[in-house]
Each structure stands twice: as structure tokens, then as C-alpha cells.
């Protein structure tokens, strides 16, 4: 299974950069732009590692770290910040962080830090390169090439459909509410009201179901789950 990384930053360009780079290197990536969203997503789907900006619009990243640790999260946490003072670095580690990277950062250096923290937190030995392919039943999604196949047949998907599929594949069998899907795939506030989830689940279903039995199950009044119906 690929390591799951939660990236927390209020700058969309940094979120996009890190999501693209980490996904290319085989990680499963979730994002949040606020302290509240970071805590909610980490509790809903605990990550293996958090890249956490210190300055957030609704709070302090170090407080987020403290709350996550108090809640029992054992994931690695790397702070991202423009502050480069020694006192800030010591404070970050004291609050439960595992490493501290200053902005602007070199992507290759950051990747090396990510892998090093994952090794320390999850096993100690040299970490194998995460498998970039997500699988469920006869469905495969290569996160490096963005190729999707079902039973060996290519299934062309739009960028939004790919993000939606990845979210289902990283939560197999789990019932996901419309609010959770909206927040994870479109990064909308969970209180938003929109039929965009139903619309895109419909698009994705039609494309997948052409090549085999249905894999996305509806839970009326709540949401959806990726589950093979064997009845």
C-alpha cells in the first residue's frame, strides 16, 4: 500500500505542487487549507505523515500538531514554514513534530525528509518505494501514469473523475458521505450544498460499469461506497 500523506497549507499553489510531486512519487495525497479541515481529515482518514504549515488562516500549525498528538495520531509530522529561527524549530519539535523544513524548499530535499520520517515512524528499516498502483477487484489505477484499467481494458477518465476514483480506492468498502467526498475531492467546505458529487459519481459509474459488475454502491440519504456486490 502507498503511504498516505496529508498536506496542510493555505496557499493553493503549494498544495497543487506538493500533491502533484508526491502523487508522482507514489504517495496517496490528501490536502487541507485550514487548521479545522486538517484536524477533521486527520481524524476521518488518519495519514502516515502530515506536511503541516505553521501559519494557517484559522490557527497555528503547532496547535494543530498538539491536537493531533493529543488525539492519538502517531503519524510523522513535518512542519513547513517561512520562519527559520532556531527557537521556532525547537518549538515545532517540542509540540510533537518530527522535522522542520523552511520555505522556499527544494522538492528533492523535502522528498528525502518525507521518506526519512516515514522510515523512523513506520518501521526503522529502509522503506520500499510505495506502490503507485491502487487496486480493487479487477480495477487498477496507476497514480504515476494516471492510467485506469478494468479487467485489462483502459478506462479514460477526466481529472475530476480520477480524483474521485482515487478517493474511493483509498477507502475501499467504507461508506463515504457526500460531505466527505466533497471536501476530499473538491476541497469545498463540508457545509456546502451541491449535487456535484452525485453528478460525478454517475459519470464514473457509467464508465466503470461498461466493463464489469457495479463497484460503487449507493447508501440512500448518506453517500456511497466502493464495494463489490456479490449477492
BAPAKOL-402290 format. One record per residue (C-alpha): residue in three letters; x, y, z. Coordinates in Angstrom, 2 decimals. Last residue first. Layout:
residues N
R|ALA|X|Y|Z;
...
//
This chain:
residues 231
R|UNK|-25.35|-11.14|-3.91;
R|UNK|-21.67|-10.35|-4.53;
R|UNK|-21.98|-6.56|-4.59;
R|UNK|-18.40|-5.33|-4.97;
R|UNK|-17.86|-2.34|-2.70;
R|UNK|-16.76|1.21|-3.32;
R|UNK|-19.08|3.12|-1.01;
R|UNK|-21.51|5.98|-1.48;
R|UNK|-23.44|8.67|0.38;
R|UNK|-25.92|9.34|3.16;
R|UNK|-29.61|9.59|2.30;
R|UNK|-29.51|6.42|0.27;
R|UNK|-26.34|4.37|0.59;
R|UNK|-25.37|3.95|-3.07;
R|UNK|-22.86|1.24|-4.08;
R|UNK|-19.92|1.81|-6.40;
R|UNK|-18.41|-1.36|-7.92;
R|UNK|-21.06|-2.31|-10.47;
R|UNK|-20.33|-5.50|-12.47;
R|UNK|-17.89|-5.26|-15.39;
R|UNK|-16.50|-3.23|-18.28;
R|UNK|-19.25|-0.74|-19.08;
R|UNK|-19.80|-0.36|-15.32;
R|UNK|-16.62|1.68|-14.96;
R|UNK|-17.58|4.46|-17.38;
R|UNK|-21.19|4.68|-16.22;
R|UNK|-20.16|4.65|-12.58;
R|UNK|-17.69|7.50|-13.01;
R|UNK|-20.25|9.80|-14.67;
R|UNK|-22.87|8.98|-12.03;
R|UNK|-20.38|9.57|-9.22;
R|UNK|-19.68|12.88|-10.95;
R|UNK|-23.31|14.03|-10.86;
R|UNK|-23.99|12.75|-7.35;
R|UNK|-20.95|14.62|-6.02;
R|UNK|-21.77|17.82|-7.93;
R|UNK|-25.22|17.95|-6.35;
R|UNK|-24.10|20.76|-4.04;
R|UNK|-24.73|22.08|-0.57;
R|UNK|-21.63|23.31|1.22;
R|UNK|-21.31|22.50|4.91;
R|UNK|-18.29|20.27|4.35;
R|UNK|-16.38|23.26|2.97;
R|UNK|-15.25|22.54|-0.56;
R|UNK|-11.95|20.80|-1.23;
R|UNK|-13.31|19.31|-4.50;
R|UNK|-12.18|15.71|-3.97;
R|UNK|-11.72|15.48|-0.19;
R|UNK|-14.30|18.03|0.97;
R|UNK|-17.00|16.98|-1.49;
R|UNK|-16.37|13.30|-0.77;
R|UNK|-16.67|13.86|2.97;
R|UNK|-19.81|15.94|2.57;
R|UNK|-21.39|13.35|0.27;
R|UNK|-20.80|10.76|2.97;
R|UNK|-18.36|7.91|2.44;
R|UNK|-19.29|4.33|3.34;
R|UNK|-16.05|2.34|3.59;
R|UNK|-15.60|-0.78|1.50;
R|UNK|-12.45|0.54|-0.14;
R|UNK|-11.25|3.93|1.18;
R|UNK|-8.07|4.62|-0.85;
R|UNK|-9.83|3.34|-3.96;
R|UNK|-12.86|5.60|-3.40;
R|UNK|-10.66|8.68|-3.05;
R|UNK|-8.62|7.69|-6.09;
R|UNK|-11.81|7.32|-8.13;
R|UNK|-12.93|10.84|-7.22;
R|UNK|-9.55|12.32|-8.11;
R|UNK|-9.56|10.46|-11.44;
R|UNK|-13.14|11.59|-12.17;
R|UNK|-12.05|15.18|-11.58;
R|UNK|-9.10|14.81|-13.97;
R|UNK|-11.35|13.20|-16.65;
R|UNK|-11.34|9.43|-17.10;
R|UNK|-10.42|7.05|-19.94;
R|UNK|-10.97|3.39|-18.94;
R|UNK|-8.35|1.07|-20.50;
R|UNK|-9.33|-2.63|-20.60;
R|UNK|-7.20|-5.02|-18.51;
R|UNK|-10.17|-6.22|-16.47;
R|UNK|-10.74|-2.60|-15.61;
R|UNK|-7.94|-0.19|-16.43;
R|UNK|-7.08|3.33|-15.27;
R|UNK|-3.91|5.11|-16.39;
R|UNK|-2.90|8.20|-14.41;
R|UNK|0.75|7.42|-15.37;
R|UNK|2.11|7.78|-11.84;
R|UNK|-1.11|7.08|-9.96;
R|UNK|-1.70|3.78|-11.78;
R|UNK|-5.35|2.95|-11.14;
R|UNK|-6.42|-0.71|-11.33;
R|UNK|-9.90|-2.27|-11.28;
R|UNK|-10.36|-6.06|-11.40;
R|UNK|-11.28|-6.27|-7.67;
R|UNK|-9.82|-3.11|-6.15;
R|UNK|-6.33|-1.87|-6.94;
R|UNK|-4.26|1.30|-6.44;
R|UNK|-0.97|1.31|-8.35;
R|UNK|1.82|3.66|-7.22;
R|UNK|3.41|1.02|-4.97;
R|UNK|5.43|2.96|-2.42;
R|UNK|9.20|2.63|-2.84;
R|UNK|10.40|0.32|-0.10;
R|UNK|11.42|1.99|3.12;
R|UNK|14.89|1.32|4.51;
R|UNK|14.48|0.00|8.04;
R|UNK|13.03|1.84|11.04;
R|UNK|9.47|0.60|10.89;
R|UNK|6.88|3.29|10.50;
R|UNK|7.97|6.43|12.36;
R|UNK|11.66|6.44|11.53;
R|UNK|11.23|5.21|7.95;
R|UNK|8.35|7.63|7.33;
R|UNK|10.48|10.47|8.69;
R|UNK|13.33|9.61|6.30;
R|UNK|10.98|9.29|3.32;
R|UNK|9.45|12.71|3.96;
R|UNK|12.86|14.30|4.54;
R|UNK|14.14|12.91|1.22;
R|UNK|11.03|14.20|-0.53;
R|UNK|11.61|17.64|1.01;
R|UNK|15.20|17.66|-0.24;
R|UNK|14.03|16.72|-3.73;
R|UNK|11.42|19.49|-3.67;
R|UNK|13.87|22.21|-2.60;
R|UNK|12.15|24.46|-0.08;
R|UNK|11.13|28.11|-0.05;
R|UNK|10.17|27.81|2.72;
R|UNK|11.72|26.13|5.76;
R|UNK|11.50|22.44|6.62;
R|UNK|11.08|21.18|10.22;
R|UNK|11.12|17.55|11.31;
R|UNK|9.36|15.11|13.66;
R|UNK|6.80|17.46|15.18;
R|UNK|5.37|16.85|18.64;
R|UNK|5.00|20.34|20.09;
R|UNK|8.63|20.27|21.23;
R|UNK|9.77|19.69|17.64;
R|UNK|7.96|22.82|16.47;
R|UNK|9.22|24.84|19.43;
R|UNK|12.84|23.87|18.70;
R|UNK|12.42|24.92|15.07;
R|UNK|10.85|28.22|16.05;
R|UNK|13.66|28.90|18.54;
R|UNK|16.28|28.21|15.87;
R|UNK|14.78|30.84|13.58;
R|UNK|13.83|29.86|10.04;
R|UNK|10.24|31.01|9.87;
R|UNK|8.94|30.63|6.32;
R|UNK|7.20|27.44|7.38;
R|UNK|6.57|23.78|6.65;
R|UNK|6.40|21.49|9.70;
R|UNK|6.91|17.76|9.21;
R|UNK|4.67|15.40|11.17;
R|UNK|5.06|11.61|11.19;
R|UNK|1.88|9.80|12.07;
R|UNK|1.12|8.58|15.59;
R|UNK|-2.23|10.32|15.94;
R|UNK|-3.54|9.70|19.47;
R|UNK|-5.97|12.60|19.81;
R|UNK|-3.48|14.51|21.96;
R|UNK|-0.97|14.14|19.12;
R|UNK|-3.45|15.61|16.65;
R|UNK|-4.33|18.47|18.99;
R|UNK|-0.66|19.33|19.60;
R|UNK|0.08|19.26|15.87;
R|UNK|-2.86|21.56|15.18;
R|UNK|-1.55|23.88|17.89;
R|UNK|1.82|23.88|16.13;
R|UNK|0.08|24.69|12.87;
R|UNK|-1.42|27.83|14.34;
R|UNK|-4.99|28.88|13.71;
R|UNK|-7.74|29.97|11.37;
R|UNK|-5.77|31.36|8.41;
R|UNK|-2.84|28.95|8.85;
R|UNK|0.79|29.77|9.69;
R|UNK|2.79|26.68|10.71;
R|UNK|2.24|24.73|7.51;
R|UNK|1.94|20.99|8.14;
R|UNK|3.18|18.14|5.95;
R|UNK|1.47|15.23|7.72;
R|UNK|2.60|11.59|7.51;
R|UNK|1.00|8.14|7.69;
R|UNK|-2.46|9.68|7.43;
R|UNK|-5.53|9.02|9.61;
R|UNK|-8.71|9.19|7.49;
R|UNK|-11.52|10.86|9.44;
R|UNK|-9.35|12.09|12.31;
R|UNK|-6.67|13.50|10.01;
R|UNK|-9.37|14.99|7.81;
R|UNK|-11.10|16.81|10.67;
R|UNK|-7.86|18.10|12.21;
R|UNK|-6.63|19.43|8.86;
R|UNK|-10.01|20.96|7.98;
R|UNK|-10.05|22.93|11.24;
R|UNK|-6.46|24.13|10.77;
R|UNK|-7.21|25.35|7.26;
R|UNK|-6.24|24.58|3.67;
R|UNK|-6.42|20.78|3.71;
R|UNK|-4.99|18.19|1.33;
R|UNK|-4.97|14.42|0.78;
R|UNK|-2.21|12.55|-1.03;
R|UNK|-1.55|8.87|-1.73;
R|UNK|2.17|8.54|-2.39;
R|UNK|3.74|7.03|-5.49;
R|UNK|6.38|9.56|-6.50;
R|UNK|4.06|11.25|-9.00;
R|UNK|1.45|11.59|-6.24;
R|UNK|4.01|13.34|-4.02;
R|UNK|5.03|15.78|-6.76;
R|UNK|1.49|16.62|-7.91;
R|UNK|0.05|16.99|-4.40;
R|UNK|3.07|19.03|-3.33;
R|UNK|2.77|21.47|-6.22;
R|UNK|-1.02|21.80|-6.01;
R|UNK|-0.95|22.44|-2.26;
R|UNK|1.88|24.95|-2.70;
R|UNK|-0.03|26.83|-5.41;
R|UNK|-3.23|26.77|-3.33;
R|UNK|-1.56|28.57|-0.38;
R|UNK|-3.40|27.79|2.87;
R|UNK|-1.24|24.75|3.65;
R|UNK|-1.86|21.28|5.09;
R|UNK|-0.63|18.26|3.11;
R|UNK|-1.88|14.88|4.39;
R|UNK|0.31|12.00|3.20;
R|UNK|-0.85|8.38|2.82;
R|UNK|1.93|5.85|2.21;
R|UNK|1.23|3.53|-0.71;
R|UNK|0.00|0.00|0.00;
//
